[in-house]
Amino acid sequence: MTEEKTIKLLAEKIARDFNLTIKQRTNQLLELNMVGHSNLGIDSTAAEKKAVKSDSRFIFNQVKGIDEQLGKLLVGNMDK
């Protein structure tokens, strides 16, 4: 299984974990996004950067399913 698919599956699992509060799920999703960005460096390829951006969009859409206002804000800022 590719790393990108693993991240998306993990994001879906977090978003659907109803044992956690909305804030906890949102925080865990944002932490997952942060890990992807922190693994990028000056030697990262364009494909790696594109994959992280794609993962971010997916994660932000998961956040949007939990907290619509925050999700819209995050996705909207990606496009700027």
C-alpha positions, 0 to 999 in steps of 0.5 A: 500500500502506498504512503499516500493511500495510508495517509488517506485511510488514516485520515478517514479513520480519525474523521469517523472515530466518534469516540473522540470529540470534534475538537480531538478529531480535528486536532488529530487530522491537523497533526497528520497534515503537519507531519506530511509537511514537516517531512518535506525539505529542500531536497523534496521532489516536485512529485513529493510536494504535489502528493503532500498538497493532495493529502492536505486537500483530502485531510482538509475535506475530512475536517470540513465533514466534521467542522464545516466552517473550519474546513471551508477556511482551510480548503479556501486558503489552499487555493490562494 
